[in-house]
Amino acid sequence: MNDALEKLNLDVAILKRAYRLMNTAKAMAETYEENKTICSKYVHSTSRGHEAVQLAAAFQLKPFDYASPYYRDESFLLGIGLQPYELMLQLLAKADDPFSGGRSYYGHPSLKREGFPIIPHQSSATGMQSIPATGMAHGIAYLESQGLLKSADKPVVICSMGDGAVTEGEVSEAFQMAVLKELPIVYLVQDNDWGISATGKEMRAMDAYEYAAGFKGMERLRLDGADFVESYEGMKVAFEYARKVRKPILVHAKCPLLNHHTSGVRSEWYRGEDLKKHTEKDPLPILRQQLLNADIDEEELNRIVAGAAKLVAEDFRQALAAPDPDPATYKQYTFAPTPVTDEEGERTPEGAEKTNMVDAALHAVDDILRTYPEALFYGQDVGGELGGVFREAAMLAKKYGDHRVFNTPIQEAYLIGSTAGMSAVGAKAIVEIQFADYIWPGINQLVEELSKSCYLTLGKFPVQSLIRIPIGAYGGGGPYHSGSIESVLLSIRGIKVVYPSNAADMKGLMKAAFLDPNPVIMLEHKGLYWSRLPGTEDAKTVEPDEHYVLPLGKANVVQQADDKQVRSGNSMTVVTYGMGVYWAKKAAKKVKGSVEILDLRTLNPLDFDAVVSSVGRHGKVLVLTEEPLANSFAESLAGRISKVCFQHLDAPVFTVGAENLPAIPLNIKLEKMMLPNPDKVAAAMDELLKY
């Protein structure tokens, strides 16, 4: 070994391994291009130009580490030990694709395999993956602080992205939490000076290294990402820093882009002379010269090149012949099975007092934190003395400590997306969005990182996530504290949505939601929290015991119609949830004995069997919601009832909801005009019964 390599303490065997894998990646890219008619059936990208820094990073990883690579990180995947054949199975969307069984794009791994670092699901990785990755580091730091890690190892997370992705706002949220909580994560930013067709000068005023200087506590490194020796030494320093100091570090690596952006956006369309300039920094000849300088025989290097080409050709041949997925499996893995399938515990324990919904929720979370040390609770203002703007977490931070119950910045994206990372490392997060109207910055994470994870990883990475959201209008909350959002949430597949209407249901459903291995959103109506509104007294119930759980997806008949009215054909059912239960109860007093009220309790999974049964008993149905009606969940449900229950219906399916306005006005009189109320519901009941 020559003096330069000895000084770096870099074994020639590492250089040979890197050279073999670089040539493997190059042969793969060339094979895909030579067979582009076949390989471009599904969009893909390659790592050409980025191989050196990707391999340098991959070589630092231990089996107990975690990784969040991005879609160009093909060489990174080779570097941790995956074979070209395995990557090609994903390229061609084959059944044996080890990541997703043919469901996700090339370079979108999810890996849970003995002896390999864990790679949870992530989306197409243009910045938003930084939040789940930081959530992984956050979860590791939490488990470490509580002595809950299974071994004395010091896991590190690596989050890889392109420089263009750093302009994403969600990257800022991730960086902020990483430095605020001092998390063990390496951010590798690969900068080839291109987005798709936009250059760095068009996209940013500074590069990632300069940008990271604004995050106090973020250590930084610059590397020549085309030089494997420099990249290896730099990534070694970065990993040692994160592993020993347990703080974040950003590595900015300049790389050439030697191939198309993707197979769908070809370089000849826009690169021109730029591609020739980038070719001058090709990592392969640089490493080859370093090996020659280290007195490695050129014949040996040629054998390495030939061996890589032979392996890729054989693997591609086998991958082409591999079977496609069985179409019959397309529905599998939407959700992971839940352990809570039966109602358990005491709903009305002897001697227990009545409690309101907000306290039932508080006690449920208290029980969870006491029972499950891996559980933690965070959100805006839920920690410290306040314990939430509704006091729904009162004194929990004092009881369990700031590591378990804590305040966060105003970062809805981080609140939601971090739970995916937490779940991947074994921490179990309960988070709160302060008001339903504030959820919109977090929808990207909910859709892309949480909802798709179980399905796209064939069940390897369901996301256990309990997201609490106060919802609904009462008493002049105005346009930003009163909205109802369930229809938007219910259009997102792969999440569960719960909407309790009383204290006992709140406690039982909260426990079941926490124990569910899937993302669950608890919608908690602010107007029912304390039963202060006239007519909502029944939201207070006897408090169930600490072992009480109520399965998701089970509706409840909260009021039955008199048999006499049913027999005479003078009855109807109201299908509703949340505040609708109490509007219906009050309205039903004007037509005593004629109204059955079905409280859905869970909107997804929906207990449609209970709906069909109720409609079958009465033949007339009113679907009641607080949301504006147009294009809502309520209208969708009414349409489904009309189709499935057509032969049992004695009248059209009626719906009552809020007026179709863009916001709830602040003035109480205007609010009243917009929202449903018992009088409006009673009028609809009267019309339906007379139909």
Disulfide bonds with the S-S distance in Angstrom:
none
